[in-house]
Amino acid sequence: MRVLLVEDSADLGQAVREQIAEDGHAVDWVQRLEHAALSVRSTAYDLILLDLMLPDGGGIDFLRKRRAAGDATPVIILTARDQLSDRIAGLNAGADDYLVKPFDLSELSARVAAVARRYSGNPNPQIELGGLRIDLSHRTIQRGAAMIDLTAREWALFETFLQRPGALFSKAQLEERLYEFGAEIESNTIEVHISHLRKKLGFQVVETVRGVGYRLGTA
């Protein structure tokens, strides 16, 4: 996924960015709401991680404006405000989840995955595909008795196809979902990842539509 992190704490922001990146997602990190507003106008994000207390304003107001503008991007609030009234205000403003600081980074990863599953239209973490048993919550893939290991990038790419079966993704769209701003990407990076997926999971797991892009294989 392509994730926007809005957090002004340098230490926490770095830790969250590293955690989400290790999960295979592309993370753009900004520390002010004005930069967040610019980011959402130029990039289609799959998820926003939003602090409530930023140097130039409140995250709740930012969220209300996004929802009023028709933006349905999932939002998880990350904040030190732990009062029930604060959680209710955040959820009523349109947040999908609310995580109180300090939090365990592994819990954040689990909540990110859960929100992604809900928005993909398939909240069930267990999927069967062409003889593969896929557990999205634990990020495991099994064929028969054998476990199949994917790198974080391979998993993120595979999950992109799983979230929207039948959808066709161009190479540029896949790069945008997997890599943050400023990342150096080789011209054949996506092709290499897809080649690895096919070797590990079966050639038909990803279908190439010549001259257009890629989608989840019909098998």
C-alpha positions in Angstrom: 0.0 0.0 0.0 0.9 3.7 -0.3 0.7 5.2 3.2 0.8 8.8 4.3 2.2 9.3 7.8 1.4 12.6 9.5 3.4 12.8 12.6 5.6 15.6 14.0 7.6 13.6 16.5 11.0 12.7 14.8 11.6 9.6 16.9 8.1 8.1 16.6 7.8 9.1 13.0 11.0 7.4 12.1 10.0 4.2 14.1 6.6 4.1 12.5 8.0 4.7 9.0 10.5 1.9 9.4 7.9 -0.5 10.8 5.4 0.1 7.9 8.3 0.0 5.4 9.4 -3.4 6.8 5.9 -4.6 6.1 6.5 -3.8 2.5 4.5 -0.6 2.2 5.6 2.7 0.7 5.5 5.5 3.3 5.5 9.2 2.8 6.2 11.0 6.1 5.2 14.6 6.7 5.3 16.6 9.9 2.8 19.4 9.2 -0.8 19.5 8.1 -0.1 21.9 5.2 2.3 19.3 3.8 -0.3 16.5 4.3 -2.8 18.6 2.4 -0.4 19.0 -0.5 0.4 15.2 -0.4 -3.2 14.1 -0.6 -3.8 16.4 -3.6 -1.0 14.9 -5.6 -1.0 11.3 -4.6 -3.7 8.6 -4.1 -3.1 7.0 -0.7 -4.4 3.7 0.5 -4.1 4.7 4.2 -3.4 7.7 6.3 -1.8 7.5 9.8 -2.7 10.7 11.4 -1.5 12.4 14.6 -4.0 14.8 16.2 -1.6 17.5 17.6 0.5 19.0 14.8 2.5 22.3 14.9 0.1 24.0 12.4 -3.3 22.6 13.6 -5.4 19.7 14.7 -5.7 16.4 13.0 -9.4 16.2 13.7 -10.1 19.3 11.6 -7.9 17.9 8.8 -9.9 14.7 8.9 -13.3 16.4 8.9 -12.3 18.5 5.9 -11.1 15.4 4.0 -14.4 13.5 4.7 -16.4 16.6 3.8 -14.6 16.7 0.5 -15.6 13.1 -0.2 -12.3 11.5 0.6 -12.9 7.9 1.8 -9.2 7.0 2.3 -8.9 4.9 5.5 -7.5 6.8 8.5 -5.9 5.5 11.7 -5.4 8.1 14.3 -2.2 7.9 16.3 -2.3 10.1 19.4 -1.4 10.6 23.1 -5.0 11.7 23.8 -6.4 8.7 25.7 -9.7 10.1 27.0 -12.9 8.4 25.8 -14.3 11.7 24.5 -11.2 12.1 22.3 -11.6 8.6 20.8 -15.3 9.2 20.2 -14.5 12.6 18.5 -11.9 10.9 16.3 -14.2 8.1 15.2 -17.1 10.5 14.7 -14.9 12.7 12.5 -14.4 9.7 10.2 -11.5 7.8 11.5 -11.4 4.0 11.0 -9.3 3.2 14.0 -7.7 4.9 17.0 -4.4 3.9 18.5 -3.1 5.6 21.7 0.5 6.4 22.2 2.7 4.7 23.3 1.8 1.7 21.3 3.5 -1.5 20.2 4.6 -1.3 16.6 3.5 -4.9 15.9 0.0 -3.9 16.9 0.1 -1.0 14.5 1.1 -3.4 11.7 -1.9 -5.6 12.6 -4.3 -2.7 12.6 -3.0 -1.5 9.3 -3.5 -4.9 7.8 -7.0 -5.2 9.3 -8.1 -1.8 7.9 -6.7 -2.8 4.5 -8.7 -6.0 4.5 -11.9 -4.2 5.3 -11.5 -1.7 2.5 -10.6 -4.4 0.0 -14.1 -5.9 0.5 -12.8 -9.1 2.0 -12.4 -8.9 5.8 -11.6 -12.6 5.9 -7.8 -13.0 6.4 -8.0 -16.6 5.0 -7.9 -17.0 1.2 -7.5 -20.0 -1.1 -6.1 -19.4 -4.5 -5.1 -22.0 -7.1 -4.0 -24.5 -4.4 -2.5 -21.8 -2.2 -3.7 -21.2 1.4 -3.0 -17.6 2.2 -3.3 -16.1 5.7 -3.3 -12.3 5.4 -3.1 -11.7 9.1 0.0 -13.8 9.7 1.4 -13.2 6.2 1.9 -16.9 5.5 1.4 -18.9 2.3 1.1 -22.6 2.2 0.9 -25.1 -0.7 0.2 -28.5 0.7 2.5 -29.0 3.7 5.1 -26.6 2.3 5.4 -23.0 3.5 6.4 -20.4 0.9 8.4 -17.4 2.0 8.1 -14.0 0.3 10.1 -10.9 0.9 8.3 -7.8 2.2 8.2 -6.2 -1.3 7.0 -9.5 -2.9 4.3 -9.8 -0.3 3.2 -6.1 -0.7 3.0 -6.6 -4.5 1.0 -9.9 -4.1 -1.3 -8.3 -1.6 -2.0 -5.5 -4.0 -3.4 -8.0 -6.5 -5.3 -9.9 -3.8 -7.0 -6.8 -2.5 -8.5 -6.0 -6.0 -8.9 -9.3 -7.9 -9.6 -8.6 -11.5 -8.3 -5.1 -11.4 -5.6 -4.2 -13.9 -2.5 -2.4 -12.6 0.0 -0.5 -14.8 3.7 -0.7 -14.0 3.5 2.9 -12.9 0.6 2.2 -10.5 2.5 -0.7 -8.9 5.6 1.4 -8.4 3.5 4.2 -6.8 1.9 1.7 -4.4 5.2 0.1 -3.4 7.7 3.0 -3.3 7.7 6.3 -1.5 8.7 9.7 -2.9 12.4 9.9 -3.8 13.0 6.2 -3.9 15.4 5.0 -6.5 13.7 2.4 -8.7 15.4 0.4 -11.4 13.4 0.3 -14.7 12.8 -3.4 -14.4 12.1 -3.6 -10.6 8.4 -4.5 -11.0 9.2 -7.1 -13.6 11.8 -8.7 -11.3 9.3 -8.9 -8.4 6.6 -10.4 -10.5 9.1 -12.9 -11.9 10.0 -13.9 -8.3 6.3 -14.3 -7.4 5.7 -16.6 -10.3 8.7 -18.7 -9.5 7.5 -19.1 -5.9 3.7 -19.3 -6.3 3.2 -20.5 -9.8 3.4 -18.9 -13.2 -0.3 -18.2 -13.5 -0.6 -16.3 -10.2 0.0 -13.0 -12.0 -1.3 -12.4 -15.5 0.4 -10.0 -17.9 -1.9 -8.0 -20.2 0.7 -7.1 -22.8 1.2 -3.3 -23.3 -1.2 -2.5 -20.4 -0.2 -4.1 -17.1 -0.7 -6.9 -14.6 -3.6 -8.5 -12.6 -4.2 -11.5 -10.4 -4.3 -14.6 -12.5 -7.6 -16.4 -13.0 -6.2 -19.6 -11.6 
